[in-house]
Amino acid sequence: MSSLCNIGGVLGDMFRCCDSRTTRPDEIVRLDEHASNLTVLLNVLHYPICPPIRVHSHTKPYRDRNSAQSNHLSQRQYNPGTVIPLPIIPLLLSLADKYCIESITETLSVHLSAHAPTDPLRVYGYAIAFGLGTAASTASQYLDPMASYAASQVEVIPTVAVYHRVLVLQNFRVQALRRILSGEEIFPHGYGLCTSHQRQTTSIWEARRTYLMGRIQSNTDVAGEMDVVRPLLTDCKICHKACSAAVDMLGYKCRRVIRRVDQLKETTDGDVPINGIYDL
């Protein structure tokens, strides 16, 4: 009991009350809480939650041959056995909030963020609901286009305002990625020009670019999608080198486009990008 009395907040006061010498032996403290929730709560108090063990970070590409989508974000990898399952986290956060146990909220936020790459919508919704801004921003960069989710799925987002922030972010990304792609030439200003295959190579690049322009979405890996041109140019070292340079430049420019909701600035007219482009 003494260890529980040292807990801060509402719960600590409750246990100190029970431990008081002035409390009658037969006095009962009634809690408006399910027994199963109390069991979870007491387990958390006796066995504090540890952060998940980080393994490594890497860029894990995902390519869908039937669409222009790919996930090319760097993902923090954790030992799965050390990450709290996602369905349990909202209950723990709710109990921590109800009983003012601030000591575990930050750790729970890390566990929640660990699920962002695989379940960004629910992570975003839970993070917003519990006021975990960092976790919400982390999840926002992994979200698929909002129109791709069912109505029942987006109900996890608690307010229209935070739903709108994602729409603003994703719309800006689409417009920015289109501008970048439309301005990227395979032989920019004649640099790296192949005089033997200029027309043919330019035609291949333009055809792929035109195809992709109308299919860009907020999570499109533009450089990855344009990279399919490179294998078509292996017969000419000059053209192949020019394509590699163009794709690399596309990747650099696209990585600088904002991708998280915390990179939006709140204004009286709504959310707008701060700059739109960020230095790496």
ChimeraX commands (.cxc) that place a marker at each C-alpha (Angstrom):
marker #1 position 0.00,0.00,0.00 radius 0.5
marker #1 position 2.84,2.40,0.80 radius 0.5
marker #1 position 4.08,2.32,-2.80 radius 0.5
marker #1 position 0.59,3.11,-4.06 radius 0.5
marker #1 position 0.33,6.05,-1.68 radius 0.5
marker #1 position 3.35,7.61,-3.39 radius 0.5
marker #1 position 1.47,7.88,-6.66 radius 0.5
marker #1 position 0.57,11.44,-7.55 radius 0.5
marker #1 position -2.81,12.81,-8.52 radius 0.5
marker #1 position -6.31,11.60,-7.75 radius 0.5
marker #1 position -5.37,7.95,-7.34 radius 0.5
marker #1 position -2.59,8.72,-4.88 radius 0.5
marker #1 position -4.95,10.78,-2.74 radius 0.5
marker #1 position -7.43,7.91,-2.75 radius 0.5
marker #1 position -4.88,5.37,-1.53 radius 0.5
marker #1 position -3.54,7.77,1.11 radius 0.5
marker #1 position -7.09,8.16,2.36 radius 0.5
marker #1 position -7.44,4.40,2.67 radius 0.5
marker #1 position -4.11,4.16,4.46 radius 0.5
marker #1 position -4.95,6.84,6.99 radius 0.5
marker #1 position -4.99,5.82,10.65 radius 0.5
marker #1 position -8.22,7.75,11.04 radius 0.5
marker #1 position -10.03,5.53,8.55 radius 0.5
marker #1 position -12.40,3.03,10.11 radius 0.5
marker #1 position -11.60,-0.65,9.35 radius 0.5
marker #1 position -15.08,-1.23,8.00 radius 0.5
marker #1 position -15.13,1.86,5.78 radius 0.5
marker #1 position -15.60,1.13,2.06 radius 0.5
marker #1 position -14.45,3.29,-0.84 radius 0.5
marker #1 position -16.69,2.71,-3.84 radius 0.5
marker #1 position -15.23,3.20,-7.31 radius 0.5
marker #1 position -17.27,3.68,-10.43 radius 0.5
marker #1 position -15.05,1.33,-12.39 radius 0.5
marker #1 position -15.35,-2.15,-13.86 radius 0.5
marker #1 position -13.41,-4.83,-12.00 radius 0.5
marker #1 position -11.49,-5.71,-15.18 radius 0.5
marker #1 position -10.39,-2.10,-15.57 radius 0.5
marker #1 position -9.28,-1.95,-11.96 radius 0.5
marker #1 position -7.24,-5.10,-12.48 radius 0.5
marker #1 position -5.50,-3.48,-15.44 radius 0.5
marker #1 position -4.96,-0.30,-13.46 radius 0.5
marker #1 position -3.43,-2.06,-10.46 radius 0.5
marker #1 position -1.16,-4.11,-12.73 radius 0.5
marker #1 position 0.08,-0.92,-14.35 radius 0.5
marker #1 position 0.76,0.63,-10.96 radius 0.5
marker #1 position 2.60,-2.40,-9.59 radius 0.5
marker #1 position 4.48,-3.14,-12.83 radius 0.5
marker #1 position 5.23,0.19,-14.55 radius 0.5
marker #1 position 5.04,0.25,-18.34 radius 0.5
marker #1 position 8.41,0.33,-20.09 radius 0.5
marker #1 position 9.00,1.94,-23.50 radius 0.5
marker #1 position 9.11,-0.47,-26.46 radius 0.5
marker #1 position 12.58,-1.67,-27.39 radius 0.5
marker #1 position 13.76,-0.05,-30.59 radius 0.5
marker #1 position 15.51,-2.32,-33.08 radius 0.5
marker #1 position 16.53,-0.06,-35.97 radius 0.5
marker #1 position 15.21,2.39,-38.53 radius 0.5
marker #1 position 15.08,1.78,-42.22 radius 0.5
marker #1 position 13.21,2.77,-45.34 radius 0.5
marker #1 position 10.86,-0.03,-46.18 radius 0.5
marker #1 position 9.42,0.47,-49.69 radius 0.5
marker #1 position 6.03,-0.85,-50.62 radius 0.5
marker #1 position 4.98,-0.94,-54.25 radius 0.5
marker #1 position 1.50,-1.64,-55.58 radius 0.5
marker #1 position 1.75,-2.34,-59.28 radius 0.5
marker #1 position -1.92,-1.44,-59.76 radius 0.5
marker #1 position -1.63,2.09,-58.44 radius 0.5
marker #1 position 0.70,5.03,-58.10 radius 0.5
marker #1 position 1.02,4.51,-54.38 radius 0.5
marker #1 position 4.04,3.46,-52.40 radius 0.5
marker #1 position 5.14,3.84,-48.83 radius 0.5
marker #1 position 8.78,4.96,-48.76 radius 0.5
marker #1 position 8.95,6.52,-45.32 radius 0.5
marker #1 position 11.59,5.69,-42.78 radius 0.5
marker #1 position 9.99,3.57,-40.09 radius 0.5
marker #1 position 11.15,3.11,-36.52 radius 0.5
marker #1 position 11.25,-0.59,-35.86 radius 0.5
marker #1 position 10.48,-2.04,-32.44 radius 0.5
marker #1 position 10.68,-5.51,-30.98 radius 0.5
marker #1 position 7.04,-6.64,-31.42 radius 0.5
marker #1 position 7.07,-8.41,-28.08 radius 0.5
marker #1 position 7.76,-5.13,-26.28 radius 0.5
marker #1 position 4.98,-3.10,-27.94 radius 0.5
marker #1 position 1.58,-2.93,-26.23 radius 0.5
marker #1 position -1.16,-4.16,-28.63 radius 0.5
marker #1 position -3.08,-1.25,-30.14 radius 0.5
marker #1 position -6.57,-2.23,-28.87 radius 0.5
marker #1 position -5.34,-2.06,-25.26 radius 0.5
marker #1 position -3.72,1.37,-25.48 radius 0.5
marker #1 position -6.95,3.47,-25.49 radius 0.5
marker #1 position -8.07,1.78,-22.27 radius 0.5
marker #1 position -4.72,2.47,-20.61 radius 0.5
marker #1 position -4.76,6.09,-21.78 radius 0.5
marker #1 position -8.31,6.49,-20.54 radius 0.5
marker #1 position -7.40,5.15,-17.10 radius 0.5
marker #1 position -4.27,7.30,-16.96 radius 0.5
marker #1 position -6.34,10.36,-17.82 radius 0.5
marker #1 position -9.18,9.52,-15.43 radius 0.5
marker #1 position -6.90,8.96,-12.46 radius 0.5
marker #1 position -4.32,11.61,-13.43 radius 0.5
marker #1 position -1.42,9.16,-13.74 radius 0.5
marker #1 position 0.78,11.41,-15.87 radius 0.5
marker #1 position 3.86,9.26,-15.34 radius 0.5
marker #1 position 2.74,6.61,-17.84 radius 0.5
marker #1 position 1.11,8.84,-20.47 radius 0.5
marker #1 position 4.38,9.70,-22.22 radius 0.5
marker #1 position 5.39,6.04,-22.40 radius 0.5
marker #1 position 1.97,5.07,-23.73 radius 0.5
marker #1 position 2.38,7.75,-26.42 radius 0.5
marker #1 position 5.53,5.98,-27.64 radius 0.5
marker #1 position 3.71,2.65,-27.73 radius 0.5
marker #1 position 0.89,4.28,-29.69 radius 0.5
marker #1 position 3.31,5.84,-32.19 radius 0.5
marker #1 position 4.91,2.44,-32.75 radius 0.5
marker #1 position 1.68,1.36,-34.48 radius 0.5
marker #1 position 1.56,4.40,-36.80 radius 0.5
marker #1 position 3.15,2.77,-39.88 radius 0.5
marker #1 position 0.70,-0.14,-39.87 radius 0.5
marker #1 position -2.49,1.47,-38.54 radius 0.5
marker #1 position -2.12,5.25,-38.97 radius 0.5
marker #1 position -5.82,6.15,-38.98 radius 0.5
marker #1 position -6.62,4.62,-35.59 radius 0.5
marker #1 position -3.37,5.93,-34.12 radius 0.5
marker #1 position -4.18,9.42,-35.39 radius 0.5
marker #1 position -7.70,9.28,-33.97 radius 0.5
marker #1 position -6.62,7.95,-30.58 radius 0.5
marker #1 position -3.76,10.44,-30.33 radius 0.5
marker #1 position -6.07,13.37,-31.05 radius 0.5
marker #1 position -8.66,12.10,-28.57 radius 0.5
marker #1 position -6.10,11.94,-25.76 radius 0.5
marker #1 position -4.22,15.11,-26.67 radius 0.5
marker #1 position -1.02,13.38,-27.79 radius 0.5
marker #1 position 0.20,15.83,-30.41 radius 0.5
marker #1 position 3.49,14.12,-31.22 radius 0.5
marker #1 position 1.84,10.75,-31.82 radius 0.5
marker #1 position -0.83,12.39,-33.98 radius 0.5
marker #1 position 1.77,14.14,-36.13 radius 0.5
marker #1 position 3.74,10.92,-36.51 radius 0.5
marker #1 position 0.64,9.04,-37.65 radius 0.5
marker #1 position -0.48,11.75,-40.08 radius 0.5
marker #1 position 2.45,11.13,-42.42 radius 0.5
marker #1 position 1.45,7.50,-42.91 radius 0.5
marker #1 position -2.23,8.14,-43.67 radius 0.5
marker #1 position -3.60,7.00,-47.00 radius 0.5
marker #1 position -5.76,9.49,-48.92 radius 0.5
marker #1 position -8.77,10.10,-46.68 radius 0.5
marker #1 position -11.22,9.28,-49.46 radius 0.5
marker #1 position -9.89,5.72,-49.49 radius 0.5
marker #1 position -11.20,5.03,-45.98 radius 0.5
marker #1 position -14.75,3.89,-45.22 radius 0.5
marker #1 position -17.04,6.16,-43.21 radius 0.5
marker #1 position -16.97,3.69,-40.34 radius 0.5
marker #1 position -13.17,3.91,-40.25 radius 0.5
marker #1 position -12.89,7.71,-40.14 radius 0.5
marker #1 position -15.30,7.85,-37.21 radius 0.5
marker #1 position -12.25,7.25,-35.02 radius 0.5
marker #1 position -11.27,10.88,-35.71 radius 0.5
marker #1 position -13.06,12.82,-32.95 radius 0.5
marker #1 position -13.72,16.21,-34.61 radius 0.5
marker #1 position -14.32,17.71,-38.03 radius 0.5
marker #1 position -11.52,20.22,-37.44 radius 0.5
marker #1 position -8.76,17.63,-37.09 radius 0.5
marker #1 position -10.19,15.68,-40.04 radius 0.5
marker #1 position -10.02,18.88,-42.06 radius 0.5
marker #1 position -6.37,19.38,-41.10 radius 0.5
marker #1 position -5.51,16.08,-42.75 radius 0.5
marker #1 position -7.45,17.05,-45.88 radius 0.5
marker #1 position -5.58,20.35,-46.10 radius 0.5
marker #1 position -2.25,18.58,-45.66 radius 0.5
marker #1 position -3.01,15.92,-48.26 radius 0.5
marker #1 position -4.35,18.42,-50.79 radius 0.5
marker #1 position -1.23,20.53,-50.43 radius 0.5
marker #1 position 1.00,17.51,-50.92 radius 0.5
marker #1 position -0.81,16.51,-54.11 radius 0.5
marker #1 position -0.44,20.00,-55.58 radius 0.5
marker #1 position 3.20,20.29,-54.53 radius 0.5
marker #1 position 4.15,16.87,-55.92 radius 0.5
marker #1 position 2.46,17.68,-59.23 radius 0.5
marker #1 position 4.37,20.96,-59.51 radius 0.5
marker #1 position 7.65,19.22,-58.80 radius 0.5
marker #1 position 7.02,16.47,-61.34 radius 0.5
marker #1 position 5.83,18.85,-64.05 radius 0.5
marker #1 position 9.03,20.85,-63.78 radius 0.5
marker #1 position 11.50,17.95,-63.78 radius 0.5
marker #1 position 13.06,17.22,-67.18 radius 0.5
marker #1 position 15.28,14.29,-68.01 radius 0.5
marker #1 position 17.73,16.63,-69.79 radius 0.5
marker #1 position 17.30,19.88,-67.80 radius 0.5
marker #1 position 18.63,22.85,-69.78 radius 0.5
marker #1 position 20.45,20.38,-72.01 radius 0.5
marker #1 position 22.48,18.97,-69.13 radius 0.5
marker #1 position 23.59,15.38,-69.77 radius 0.5
marker #1 position 21.99,15.49,-73.20 radius 0.5
marker #1 position 22.31,12.43,-75.42 radius 0.5
marker #1 position 22.33,13.68,-78.99 radius 0.5
marker #1 position 21.75,10.20,-80.39 radius 0.5
marker #1 position 18.60,9.37,-78.41 radius 0.5
marker #1 position 17.32,12.75,-77.24 radius 0.5
marker #1 position 13.92,12.53,-78.91 radius 0.5
marker #1 position 13.26,8.89,-78.01 radius 0.5
marker #1 position 14.40,9.22,-74.39 radius 0.5
marker #1 position 12.49,12.45,-73.86 radius 0.5
marker #1 position 9.38,10.83,-75.32 radius 0.5
marker #1 position 9.62,7.91,-72.87 radius 0.5
marker #1 position 10.09,10.26,-69.93 radius 0.5
marker #1 position 7.21,12.50,-71.02 radius 0.5
marker #1 position 4.86,9.56,-71.51 radius 0.5
marker #1 position 5.50,8.26,-68.01 radius 0.5
marker #1 position 5.22,11.74,-66.51 radius 0.5
marker #1 position 1.90,12.40,-68.25 radius 0.5
marker #1 position 0.58,9.04,-67.05 radius 0.5
marker #1 position 1.61,9.75,-63.47 radius 0.5
marker #1 position 0.44,13.38,-63.25 radius 0.5
marker #1 position -3.22,12.43,-63.11 radius 0.5
marker #1 position -2.64,9.67,-60.58 radius 0.5
marker #1 position -0.61,11.47,-57.93 radius 0.5
marker #1 position -2.04,11.23,-54.43 radius 0.5
marker #1 position -0.74,12.41,-51.10 radius 0.5
marker #1 position 1.26,9.23,-50.45 radius 0.5
marker #1 position 2.62,8.73,-53.96 radius 0.5
marker #1 position 6.33,8.04,-54.24 radius 0.5
marker #1 position 6.85,10.18,-57.34 radius 0.5
marker #1 position 10.53,9.33,-57.74 radius 0.5
marker #1 position 9.83,5.63,-57.31 radius 0.5
marker #1 position 7.10,5.74,-59.94 radius 0.5
marker #1 position 9.30,7.59,-62.44 radius 0.5
marker #1 position 12.15,5.19,-61.78 radius 0.5
marker #1 position 10.43,2.60,-63.97 radius 0.5
marker #1 position 11.87,4.55,-66.91 radius 0.5
marker #1 position 15.46,3.76,-65.93 radius 0.5
marker #1 position 15.47,0.05,-66.94 radius 0.5
marker #1 position 14.23,1.08,-70.39 radius 0.5
marker #1 position 17.41,3.07,-71.00 radius 0.5
marker #1 position 20.08,0.53,-70.12 radius 0.5
marker #1 position 21.31,0.34,-73.72 radius 0.5
marker #1 position 22.66,3.89,-73.51 radius 0.5
marker #1 position 24.92,4.89,-70.64 radius 0.5
marker #1 position 24.32,8.60,-71.22 radius 0.5
marker #1 position 20.53,8.29,-71.16 radius 0.5
marker #1 position 20.64,5.92,-68.21 radius 0.5
marker #1 position 22.82,8.35,-66.24 radius 0.5
marker #1 position 20.55,11.27,-67.09 radius 0.5
marker #1 position 17.50,9.32,-65.92 radius 0.5
marker #1 position 19.21,8.36,-62.68 radius 0.5
marker #1 position 20.07,12.00,-62.00 radius 0.5
marker #1 position 16.52,13.15,-62.77 radius 0.5
marker #1 position 14.96,10.50,-60.52 radius 0.5
marker #1 position 17.37,11.30,-57.70 radius 0.5
marker #1 position 16.54,15.00,-57.99 radius 0.5
marker #1 position 12.83,14.19,-57.92 radius 0.5
marker #1 position 13.33,12.17,-54.77 radius 0.5
marker #1 position 15.25,15.00,-53.11 radius 0.5
marker #1 position 12.63,17.61,-53.95 radius 0.5
marker #1 position 9.67,15.43,-52.96 radius 0.5
marker #1 position 11.22,14.55,-49.60 radius 0.5
marker #1 position 11.22,18.26,-48.75 radius 0.5
marker #1 position 7.46,18.62,-49.11 radius 0.5
marker #1 position 5.65,18.77,-45.77 radius 0.5
marker #1 position 4.02,15.52,-44.72 radius 0.5
marker #1 position 2.82,15.99,-41.11 radius 0.5
marker #1 position -0.03,17.99,-39.60 radius 0.5
marker #1 position 2.31,19.76,-37.19 radius 0.5
marker #1 position 3.86,21.45,-40.23 radius 0.5
marker #1 position 0.60,23.31,-40.82 radius 0.5
marker #1 position 0.00,26.72,-39.29 radius 0.5
marker #1 position -3.37,27.55,-37.74 radius 0.5
marker #1 position -4.95,30.75,-39.08 radius 0.5
marker #1 position -8.35,32.38,-38.73 radius 0.5
marker #1 position -9.19,31.16,-42.23 radius 0.5
marker #1 position -8.11,27.58,-41.57 radius 0.5
marker #1 position -4.89,25.62,-41.69 radius 0.5
marker #1 position -2.26,26.50,-44.25 radius 0.5
marker #1 position 1.26,25.20,-44.88 radius 0.5
marker #1 position 3.96,27.18,-43.10 radius 0.5
marker #1 position 6.37,27.11,-46.01 radius 0.5
marker #1 position 5.45,23.96,-47.85 radius 0.5
marker #1 position 9.08,22.99,-48.31 radius 0.5
marker #1 position 11.42,22.05,-45.49 radius 0.5
marker #1 position 15.17,21.72,-45.58 radius 0.5
marker #1 position 16.32,18.17,-44.93 radius 0.5
marker link #1:1,2 radius 0.2
marker link #1:2,3 radius 0.2
marker link #1:3,4 radius 0.2
marker link #1:4,5 radius 0.2
marker link #1:5,6 radius 0.2
marker link #1:6,7 radius 0.2
marker link #1:7,8 radius 0.2
marker link #1:8,9 radius 0.2
marker link #1:9,10 radius 0.2
marker link #1:10,11 radius 0.2
marker link #1:11,12 radius 0.2
marker link #1:12,13 radius 0.2
marker link #1:13,14 radius 0.2
marker link #1:14,15 radius 0.2
marker link #1:15,16 radius 0.2
marker link #1:16,17 radius 0.2
marker link #1:17,18 radius 0.2
marker link #1:18,19 radius 0.2
marker link #1:19,20 radius 0.2
marker link #1:20,21 radius 0.2
marker link #1:21,22 radius 0.2
marker link #1:22,23 radius 0.2
marker link #1:23,24 radius 0.2
marker link #1:24,25 radius 0.2
marker link #1:25,26 radius 0.2
marker link #1:26,27 radius 0.2
marker link #1:27,28 radius 0.2
marker link #1:28,29 radius 0.2
marker link #1:29,30 radius 0.2
marker link #1:30,31 radius 0.2
marker link #1:31,32 radius 0.2
marker link #1:32,33 radius 0.2
marker link #1:33,34 radius 0.2
marker link #1:34,35 radius 0.2
marker link #1:35,36 radius 0.2
marker link #1:36,37 radius 0.2
marker link #1:37,38 radius 0.2
marker link #1:38,39 radius 0.2
marker link #1:39,40 radius 0.2
marker link #1:40,41 radius 0.2
marker link #1:41,42 radius 0.2
marker link #1:42,43 radius 0.2
marker link #1:43,44 radius 0.2
marker link #1:44,45 radius 0.2
marker link #1:45,46 radius 0.2
marker link #1:46,47 radius 0.2
marker link #1:47,48 radius 0.2
marker link #1:48,49 radius 0.2
marker link #1:49,50 radius 0.2
marker link #1:50,51 radius 0.2
marker link #1:51,52 radius 0.2
marker link #1:52,53 radius 0.2
marker link #1:53,54 radius 0.2
marker link #1:54,55 radius 0.2
marker link #1:55,56 radius 0.2
marker link #1:56,57 radius 0.2
marker link #1:57,58 radius 0.2
marker link #1:58,59 radius 0.2
marker link #1:59,60 radius 0.2
marker link #1:60,61 radius 0.2
marker link #1:61,62 radius 0.2
marker link #1:62,63 radius 0.2
marker link #1:63,64 radius 0.2
marker link #1:64,65 radius 0.2
marker link #1:65,66 radius 0.2
marker link #1:66,67 radius 0.2
marker link #1:67,68 radius 0.2
marker link #1:68,69 radius 0.2
marker link #1:69,70 radius 0.2
marker link #1:70,71 radius 0.2
marker link #1:71,72 radius 0.2
marker link #1:72,73 radius 0.2
marker link #1:73,74 radius 0.2
marker link #1:74,75 radius 0.2
marker link #1:75,76 radius 0.2
marker link #1:76,77 radius 0.2
marker link #1:77,78 radius 0.2
marker link #1:78,79 radius 0.2
marker link #1:79,80 radius 0.2
marker link #1:80,81 radius 0.2
marker link #1:81,82 radius 0.2
marker link #1:82,83 radius 0.2
marker link #1:83,84 radius 0.2
marker link #1:84,85 radius 0.2
marker link #1:85,86 radius 0.2
marker link #1:86,87 radius 0.2
marker link #1:87,88 radius 0.2
marker link #1:88,89 radius 0.2
marker link #1:89,90 radius 0.2
marker link #1:90,91 radius 0.2
marker link #1:91,92 radius 0.2
marker link #1:92,93 radius 0.2
marker link #1:93,94 radius 0.2
marker link #1:94,95 radius 0.2
marker link #1:95,96 radius 0.2
marker link #1:96,97 radius 0.2
marker link #1:97,98 radius 0.2
marker link #1:98,99 radius 0.2
marker link #1:99,100 radius 0.2
marker link #1:100,101 radius 0.2
marker link #1:101,102 radius 0.2
marker link #1:102,103 radius 0.2
marker link #1:103,104 radius 0.2
marker link #1:104,105 radius 0.2
marker link #1:105,106 radius 0.2
marker link #1:106,107 radius 0.2
marker link #1:107,108 radius 0.2
marker link #1:108,109 radius 0.2
marker link #1:109,110 radius 0.2
marker link #1:110,111 radius 0.2
marker link #1:111,112 radius 0.2
marker link #1:112,113 radius 0.2
marker link #1:113,114 radius 0.2
marker link #1:114,115 radius 0.2
marker link #1:115,116 radius 0.2
marker link #1:116,117 radius 0.2
marker link #1:117,118 radius 0.2
marker link #1:118,119 radius 0.2
marker link #1:119,120 radius 0.2
marker link #1:120,121 radius 0.2
marker link #1:121,122 radius 0.2
marker link #1:122,123 radius 0.2
marker link #1:123,124 radius 0.2
marker link #1:124,125 radius 0.2
marker link #1:125,126 radius 0.2
marker link #1:126,127 radius 0.2
marker link #1:127,128 radius 0.2
marker link #1:128,129 radius 0.2
marker link #1:129,130 radius 0.2
marker link #1:130,131 radius 0.2
marker link #1:131,132 radius 0.2
marker link #1:132,133 radius 0.2
marker link #1:133,134 radius 0.2
marker link #1:134,135 radius 0.2
marker link #1:135,136 radius 0.2
marker link #1:136,137 radius 0.2
marker link #1:137,138 radius 0.2
marker link #1:138,139 radius 0.2
marker link #1:139,140 radius 0.2
marker link #1:140,141 radius 0.2
marker link #1:141,142 radius 0.2
marker link #1:142,143 radius 0.2
marker link #1:143,144 radius 0.2
marker link #1:144,145 radius 0.2
marker link #1:145,146 radius 0.2
marker link #1:146,147 radius 0.2
marker link #1:147,148 radius 0.2
marker link #1:148,149 radius 0.2
marker link #1:149,150 radius 0.2
marker link #1:150,151 radius 0.2
marker link #1:151,152 radius 0.2
marker link #1:152,153 radius 0.2
marker link #1:153,154 radius 0.2
marker link #1:154,155 radius 0.2
marker link #1:155,156 radius 0.2
marker link #1:156,157 radius 0.2
marker link #1:157,158 radius 0.2
marker link #1:158,159 radius 0.2
marker link #1:159,160 radius 0.2
marker link #1:160,161 radius 0.2
marker link #1:161,162 radius 0.2
marker link #1:162,163 radius 0.2
marker link #1:163,164 radius 0.2
marker link #1:164,165 radius 0.2
marker link #1:165,166 radius 0.2
marker link #1:166,167 radius 0.2
marker link #1:167,168 radius 0.2
marker link #1:168,169 radius 0.2
marker link #1:169,170 radius 0.2
marker link #1:170,171 radius 0.2
marker link #1:171,172 radius 0.2
marker link #1:172,173 radius 0.2
marker link #1:173,174 radius 0.2
marker link #1:174,175 radius 0.2
marker link #1:175,176 radius 0.2
marker link #1:176,177 radius 0.2
marker link #1:177,178 radius 0.2
marker link #1:178,179 radius 0.2
marker link #1:179,180 radius 0.2
marker link #1:180,181 radius 0.2
marker link #1:181,182 radius 0.2
marker link #1:182,183 radius 0.2
marker link #1:183,184 radius 0.2
marker link #1:184,185 radius 0.2
marker link #1:185,186 radius 0.2
marker link #1:186,187 radius 0.2
marker link #1:187,188 radius 0.2
marker link #1:188,189 radius 0.2
marker link #1:189,190 radius 0.2
marker link #1:190,191 radius 0.2
marker link #1:191,192 radius 0.2
marker link #1:192,193 radius 0.2
marker link #1:193,194 radius 0.2
marker link #1:194,195 radius 0.2
marker link #1:195,196 radius 0.2
marker link #1:196,197 radius 0.2
marker link #1:197,198 radius 0.2
marker link #1:198,199 radius 0.2
marker link #1:199,200 radius 0.2
marker link #1:200,201 radius 0.2
marker link #1:201,202 radius 0.2
marker link #1:202,203 radius 0.2
marker link #1:203,204 radius 0.2
marker link #1:204,205 radius 0.2
marker link #1:205,206 radius 0.2
marker link #1:206,207 radius 0.2
marker link #1:207,208 radius 0.2
marker link #1:208,209 radius 0.2
marker link #1:209,210 radius 0.2
marker link #1:210,211 radius 0.2
marker link #1:211,212 radius 0.2
marker link #1:212,213 radius 0.2
marker link #1:213,214 radius 0.2
marker link #1:214,215 radius 0.2
marker link #1:215,216 radius 0.2
marker link #1:216,217 radius 0.2
marker link #1:217,218 radius 0.2
marker link #1:218,219 radius 0.2
marker link #1:219,220 radius 0.2
marker link #1:220,221 radius 0.2
marker link #1:221,222 radius 0.2
marker link #1:222,223 radius 0.2
marker link #1:223,224 radius 0.2
marker link #1:224,225 radius 0.2
marker link #1:225,226 radius 0.2
marker link #1:226,227 radius 0.2
marker link #1:227,228 radius 0.2
marker link #1:228,229 radius 0.2
marker link #1:229,230 radius 0.2
marker link #1:230,231 radius 0.2
marker link #1:231,232 radius 0.2
marker link #1:232,233 radius 0.2
marker link #1:233,234 radius 0.2
marker link #1:234,235 radius 0.2
marker link #1:235,236 radius 0.2
marker link #1:236,237 radius 0.2
marker link #1:237,238 radius 0.2
marker link #1:238,239 radius 0.2
marker link #1:239,240 radius 0.2
marker link #1:240,241 radius 0.2
marker link #1:241,242 radius 0.2
marker link #1:242,243 radius 0.2
marker link #1:243,244 radius 0.2
marker link #1:244,245 radius 0.2
marker link #1:245,246 radius 0.2
marker link #1:246,247 radius 0.2
marker link #1:247,248 radius 0.2
marker link #1:248,249 radius 0.2
marker link #1:249,250 radius 0.2
marker link #1:250,251 radius 0.2
marker link #1:251,252 radius 0.2
marker link #1:252,253 radius 0.2
marker link #1:253,254 radius 0.2
marker link #1:254,255 radius 0.2
marker link #1:255,256 radius 0.2
marker link #1:256,257 radius 0.2
marker link #1:257,258 radius 0.2
marker link #1:258,259 radius 0.2
marker link #1:259,260 radius 0.2
marker link #1:260,261 radius 0.2
marker link #1:261,262 radius 0.2
marker link #1:262,263 radius 0.2
marker link #1:263,264 radius 0.2
marker link #1:264,265 radius 0.2
marker link #1:265,266 radius 0.2
marker link #1:266,267 radius 0.2
marker link #1:267,268 radius 0.2
marker link #1:268,269 radius 0.2
marker link #1:269,270 radius 0.2
marker link #1:270,271 radius 0.2
marker link #1:271,272 radius 0.2
marker link #1:272,273 radius 0.2
marker link #1:273,274 radius 0.2
marker link #1:274,275 radius 0.2
marker link #1:275,276 radius 0.2
marker link #1:276,277 radius 0.2
marker link #1:277,278 radius 0.2
marker link #1:278,279 radius 0.2
marker link #1:279,280 radius 0.2
view
